[in-house]
Amino acid sequence: MLKRKIYDKLISWKDNHRNNCLMVIGARQVGKTYIIREFGDKNYERFYELNFISNKEYQDIFSGDIDAGTILRKMSLVIPNFEIVPNKTLIFLDEIQDCPNAITALKFLAQDNNFDCIASGSMLGMAYKRVTSFPVGYVDRVYMDSLDFEEFCWANGCSCDAIKYLKEDFLSNKAVSDSVHKRMLELFKSYIVLGGMPDVINEFLETQNYNLAQNVQRRIISDYKDDIIKYADETDKVKIRACFDSIPFQLAKENKKFKYKVVEKNSNKKKYYGALQWLYDAGIINFCYNLTNPEFPFEGNKIDDCFKVYMRDTGLLVAMLDDGTNTDIMNGNLAIYKGAIYENVIADIFHKLGKKLYYFEKNSTLEIDFFIRFEDVATAVEVKSADNTKSKSLKSVMSNYNVAKGIKLSAKNSNQITENVISMPLYMCMFL
């Protein structure tokens, strides 16, 4: 069983939600169904799951009148031994994006005090399926990603106490022991290769084989491409697929700003930005925006049409590259993609910490990989795959702009502050 942080959010919702339903939204295959089943089995006397894709018959329950009484009566006709035990029953509506009427019905289910109701669906389906009336005010939402790095460490045998001790070293600016550093760096590289998709991690834990895990990743990528065919408008399918396939080439460039001409010669924002937005809505990519000035408010200083595109799951990015790339990363022998892959995993980790992504680039001579709010100041973050690379841009931006703090992430076992620049190992970024 993979320990997930969202489980605590489900418990909190159960204890505090009043009468609202809960909607768990996330990309395909991040573990939504599994964690809700576990939650339902452990916390309710009666648990009923209706999957609108695997059993189309359940969609008929939400045709016609959709008041709670009518819905429950229809459920009793198709679900064996169906019974509502007051305050001890959970109804789980899975893949709800395929039954828009069920989304509308959440309002009426929320008004019945005798049971709890959780719905789950893909971000893509929620955005592109037509819903006649969304139940505003009756639904709490929680977003779920693939495993973050801390959850990945738990899955690989690191206890919560071990992470706690690591965080204490982070907070006190102490270097960890060499043995701990070596172990954490290996886990970090493994996280780059495997990513956080539960099926991928389970395959690796069972087989200890990166290539077999990569087969699962490539199946997921194929599923994403199938979703393009399923959900996208006919006129957009080719454009979305072209943008998706271009991501590794975009990140291989020295200047990683997304360029439409890489997708198609002489193409432009008007033709392809909608395709990128589609991939973002599907939970597949993240945007990282350039800043006019590296200062707060970041959102007010971002340049809307100047951005990088990162994959939300770095393991899937690695699986899109050449065979053997996973071995190269674990051996530390990657060339052109090395900077891009390490940037992508930091972007992935920052996103899962709830941070929006920004960078700063000026006249192609000065570039800072990320800017974040840290200790309540605008902080420049440089990502170095090696442990001996100098940070010229970091020093320059702190000298010439109103930037008071910098962070250098590298493979070096260092946790020190020099001239307001904090040097720390790559894996410590989970505490930022």
N, C-alpha and C positions, 0 to 999 in steps of 0.2 A: 504494500500500500504506500502510495506517495503522499507524504504529509504536505498539505497545502494551507497557506495563510488564509485563504478565503473561507475556510471552514469556520474560523472564529467569527468572521463577519456574518455567516449564516446563523450561528448561535446568538449573536447580538441582535440580529433581526428578529429571531423567534421570541426573544425576551422583551423586545421593545417596540415592535412594529405596529401596535394598536390593531387596526383592521386592514392595513394595506397588504396587497400582494407583493411579491418580490419578483423582479425580472433579472436574471443573470445573463449578461450579454458578453459575447467574446467571439474571437475568430474560430474557424473550424478546428476541431480536434485539440483544443487546449485543456480538455478535461472537465467540462461543465457537467455533463450527464453523470459521470462517475462520482464527482464530489457531492452532487445533490442526492444521488441514491444512497451514498454512505450516510449523509446527514439525515435523510428520511428514515432509514432503517434503524439508526441509533437513537433517534429522538422522538419518534411517534409510535403509537400503538398500531395505527393503520396508515399504510403508505400506498398510494395508487399512482402509477405512472402511465401517462398517455403520450405516446410518441406519434406525431402527426405524419411522419414520413414512413415509418415502418408499418403503420396500421392506418390506412386511409379511412377506415370505418369510423375512427374517432372524430374525424372532421364533421361527420353528419350530426354529431351531438350538438354542434354549435351552429347548425342551420336553423332558420326560423327564430322563434323566441329564444332569447338568451338570458332570461332572468335566472337567478341561482336555483330556484326550485325546479324549473323545467330542465336545466342542465343536469342536476343531480338525479332526477328521475330517469333521464336518458342514460346516464352513466350506469345506473342500477340494472338497466336492461342488457348492457353489453359487457360489463365487468363482473365476473363471478364473485359471489359473496360480498358484494359492495355494501358497505355500511359506514355511516359517518358516526364515529365516536366523538362526542363534543370535546373540543380542545385537545384532542389526541390524534387528529387526522391531518395528514398532509396530502394534497393533490398536486402532482407534478406534471405540468404541461410542457413536454419536450419538443424541440424543433417547432416552436410556436409560430415562427415566421411562415410556415406552410399552411397555417390556418388563421388568416387575418381576423375572422369573426371571433376566434378565441381571444385574440388580443383585446378586441372591443369588450368582450364579456368579462374581462378581469375586473372591471368596475363593479359589476353585479356580484361576482364571487367575493370581492373584498368586503361587500356589505353584509355577508353572512358571517356571524361571529362564531360559528360552530367548528370551523376548520381553517387551516392555513393553506395557502396556495403559492407555489413557486412556478414560474415559467422560465424557460431558457431558449435561446435562439442565437443564430449567427448574427454578427453585426451587419453583414451583407444583406441577409434576409430582412432585417428590421428596416434597413434603408431603402430597399428596392421592392418590397411587397406592398401592395396597396392596402392600407388600413382605413376603414371608413371613419372611425372615431377612436382616437387613442385615449385611454382612460386616465387623463391628467388628474393628479391629486389622489389617485387610488393605487399607484404602483411605485414602490421603491426600486431603485436600480443599483446594481453593482456590476462592474466590468471585470472580466477575468482574462488574464493573459496566460501564456505558457509559463512554465516554472521560471522564477527568477533565480539568481545565482545562489542565494541563501537556501532556497528550497532544493536546488540541485545538490548543494553540499549535504543537506540532510539525507537526501536519497542515496548519497554515496558514503554514508556512515559517519558523517560529522554530527556530533550531538549538539543540542541547543546550548549546552554549557560550553562546548568548544568554541562555538561562534561568539558566545558572550565574552569569553576570555580574549578572543581575537579583537573584539570591539573595544575592550578595555585598553589593549595596546594601542589601538587607533586613537582613542580619546586622550591617552597620555603621551602620544607621539613617541612611542617606544618601538624599536625594531623587534620583530618576532625572532624566535630561535631559528637557526638555519634549517633544522628538520621540519619545522612547521611551515616555513617559507617554501621549501621545496615541495611539500605536500599540497599547499594551497595553490602554488603556481601550476602544478600538474592538474589540479581540479579546474583551474581557470581555463587552461588550454583545452581540457576535455569539454568544458562547457561551450567553448567556442565551436568545437567540432560537432557536438551533439545537440546544442541548443536546449530548449526547454519543453519540447513537445512530449507529453507523457508516454505515448506509444513508442517513441524513439528511445527514451530513457529506460523504459521497461525492457525493451529488446536488448539494450546494452547491458543492463544489470543481470539479465538472464544468461547472455552469451559471452559478455566481455569482448565483443567483436565489433569494431567500429564500422567495418564494411557492411555487416548485416544491419546495423543501425542506420547506415546511409541508405540502404534499400527502403527502409520505412520512410525516411525523409523524402526520398524521391517519389514514393507513392503519395505522400501528402502534397507535394508540389503538383503532381498529376491531378490530384483531387481539386486543388485550387484552380487549375486550368479548366477542369470540368465545370467548376462553378462559374467561370467566365461565360461558358457556353450556356449554362442554365439560367443565369440571372441577368446578364448584360443585354442591352438592346442590340438588335441585329447589326445596326450600323456602327456599334462601338466595339464589338468583340475583337476584331483584328487589331484595333488601336490599343486596347487594354493588354492583349497578349504581347504586342510589340513592346510596350512600356515595361511590362513585367520581365520579359526576356532581356531587356537592355540594362537592367540594374547592375549585373556584374561588370559590364563594360563601362558604365558610368563611374563606378567606384574604382576602377583600375586606372583612371586618368590621374595625372598629377594634380590638376584642379578638379575636384570631385563635384563641383556644382553641376546639377542636372542640366543637360543640354538636349533640347528636342532634336537637334540635327544628328545626335547619336542614334535616336530611334529611327529617324527617316531623314534623308538629305533634304535640306531647305524647308523642314517642317517648323512649326511654331506652337506657341502656347494655345492659341485659339483651337488648333486641331487636336492637341494631345493632353491639355491640362485636365479635362474631364475624365480621361482614362486614368490619370494618376489619382484623382480624387476617388474614383471607383475602387482602386486598390487600397487606398487609405480607409475608406468606409468598410472594406472587407476585413480590416485588421491585419493586412499583409505588410504594409510599409509604414514608415514614419517620415515626416518632413522635418528637416533641420534648417532653419531660416538664418540667413545672413543678417547682421545688424548694421544699421547706419552708424551707430555709436555703441560702444560696449558699456552701456550703463542702463540703469532702471529708468522707465519700465521696459523690459525686454520686448514685450508684445507691441508696445508703441513704437519701438525702434526697429522692428523687423522689416525686411524688404520682401514684399509679398511674392515677387517673381524671381527671387534669387535664393535658391535652396539646394540642399543635398537630399537625396532619397536613400534611406537605409531600410534594410529588411528588419521587421520586428523580431524575427527569430534568426539569430546569427547562424545556427546550425543549418537552417534551410538555405541560407546564402552559400555556405561552404558546399552543400550538396549540389548547388547549381554550377559549381566550378568543375575543373578537370578531375578525373579519377586520380586518387593519390594525394589530393590536397589535404585531406584529413591527416594522413601520415606526415606530410610536410610540416603541418602546424605542430603536431605533437613532438616532432624532432627539431623544431625551430629553424627549418630550412626554407621558409617561404620567401619569395622575392617580391614581385610587383604588387601582389594583393595584400601583403602583410599589413601595411598601414591601414588599408581600407577595412580589413577584417577586424583589426583591433579597435578601430574607430567604431565599427558597426556594433561590436559587443558592448562597448561603453554606452553607445546610444541606446541599445536595448536595455541595459541595466538602468540608465537614467529614466527611460520611459516607464519602466516598471516601478520606479520610485515615485512616479507621479509628476515628473518634471517634463515641461515642454522643452524642445531642443532648439538651441541657437548656437551659431558660430560667428566668428568675425574674420573677414578677409578684406584687405585693403590693397588695391593696386597690384595684386598678384605678388607682392613682396612681403606681406605680413599676413599670417593666417593662424588663428587660434581655433583648435578643434571644437571646443565647446565653451559656452558661458552658462554658468548656473548661479542661482542664489545659494550661497553657503555662508553660514554664520551671519546672515542678514546683510551681506555685501555682494556686489557683482564680482564673481570670481572666474578667472580664466583657467581653463583646464586643457593641458596638453597631454596627449596620449602617445607613449613611446613603446614600441614593441621590444626594443633592446634596452639594456640597462646602462649604457654609456653614451647615449645620444644627448647632445646639448640642446637647450631650449632657447634659441636666439629670439624667436617670435614672442615667447613668454616674457623675456626681459624687456623687449622693445615695447610691447603693449603696456607693460606696467610703468615704463619710463615716460611714454609719450601720451598716455591717456589716463583718465581718472580711474585706474584699476588698482585697488589696494591689496588684493590677494591673488595668488596664483597657486595652482596645484599641478604637479608633474606626476603622472602615473606611468610607471615603467616596471620592468621585471626585476629591478634592483631591490634588495632587502634593506630598505631605508625608510625611516619614518621621522624625518627631521625638518625643521623650519630654518630656511636661510633667506634673509632679506624678503620676508613675507611670502616666500614660495615654499609650499609644503611638498616634500618629495615622499611618495608612498608607493607600495606595491600595487599593481593593477587590481588585484582582488579586493583591496580595501575600498574600492569605489562603491561597494554595496552599502557602506556606512555614510555616504555623503548626503 
